[in-house]
């Protein structure tokens, strides 16, 4: 009988991990692998399909509402322009009023009982269907919406809006299954099991512009585990994010599980964060914004039903460290890619580089040669390596740093620079490389979030000193890379820079983490390091309850040790 009970527990675990998921038999998850990349070569069917999607996106008059409980709300209207063609509107979208925002909170709370009781295999089926829809029927559309709305070239859009999104959705199912399967041992006459409950309350998801995959992953990861969501997407990614939500609706997502409410940040501070039923905040964005959220949660801590969980990935001032033994060709190419792909608007982009004096002339010249071949412009021209930065605010911030670099006595602009920035047709900032003699200047320590790389040249015999500079110059600790052939040096740097980066690369660029291969996240001012793309991340969205059931209960009051 005991063996049968254990078998039943294992069945429940594999089907949803706990009592209450409605599973009655074991279901095997389909084999999960990373989605293959398409290459969109000239004459390929995927390029032809993408061209059609681009035409369709531009020809459609998009009017994007707030979506609450499956219903559309249009409160405050705005227009979103195309970053690389800033005189042309991409779509109309709507901010949520306070009334709509409160309706989203109430709807999320009301929907949770229904959603958490849906058997896991049915929740998982929605996620797997959405992934397949993105991989097939809507692949061209999600790429086109990301290219036009966020000014990504086709390759950057492919690795983000299709491949990474698909990987997140499929691997999250795999991780959820593994979490639910983790059950304790049961000695004789007892049955121990763990119920992996969703969090009590609603999850607030605040998502960024720079990755469509992050935009949909932050609300869907907690939702897969039975949570319901109030989602504030970035208006700069509103078209691609809205399209993703519609795909989930087609895949079978019930109304009220994910409620999309673009809104003013002050409304989040004043009306969402103080709600007593706030269970968690899932955030990607600036360090300043996340710090403000943390402060606001702290100021309301005595009013919450439970302590809210705060999960955030924030800023970065990511570094490449070049050793004297490095392969200069690989280091130069990797540094240019990391610094300038997607206009340096990846939180993992290399923005500071440390180069030994003996290699500097060759390394500098190779980088400048690479940069001279970079084409920048409208992403519909597939030859263009770079598009525009996301909006006027970003353009003004970046050009402000470049103006300061032009004036600084300890800084030399090697290519690009303020004079070559142009906002007449789009928010275009050219790839810019700066050489500084001040290792702790703002160019080396502050997040610029644009196509700006600052290089510091150190004496070959000051290796340990430069390790100290890397570790202490910036408040961030997101990504870092070393290019080196000497294994002893790599091991030494690995130890000295142990806490300087949450994602550490050896002889590779600091960008390009892949779901299930390099779980992503950093610490210090770069966030809570919860590692999106891993099982660890998914555990943040459950609140386990341990249950012990005793089949033959003791009836004696005293213990044998009390006999004298």
Secondary structure, 3 states (H helix, E strand, C coil): CHHHHHHHHHHHHHHCCCCCCCCCCCCCCCCCCCCCCCCCCCCCHHHHHHHHHHHHHHHCCEEECEEECCEEECCEEEEEEECCEEEEEEEEEEECCHHHHHHHHHHHHHHHHHHHCCCHHHHHHHHHHHHHHHHCCCHHHHHHHHHHHHCCCHHHHHHHHHHHHHHHHHHHHHHHHHHHHCCCCCCCCEEEEEEEEECCCEEEEECCCCCHHHHHHHHHHHHHCCCCEEEECCHHHHHHHHHHHHHHHHHCCCCCCEEECCCCHHHHHHHHCCCCCEEEEEEECCHHHHHHHHHHHHHCHHHCCCCCEEEEECCCCEEEEECCCCCHHHHHHHHHHHHHHHHHCCCCCEEEEEEEHHHHHHHHHHHHHHHHCCCECCCCCCCCCECCCCCHHHHHHHHHHHHHHHHCCCEEEEECCHHHCECCCCCECCCEEEEECCCCCHHHHCCCCCCEEEEEEECHHHHHHHHHHHHHHCCEECEEEEECCCHHHHHHHHHHCCCCCCEEEECCCCCCCCCCCCCECCEECCECCCCECCHHHHHCCEEEEEEEEECCCCCCCCCHHHCC
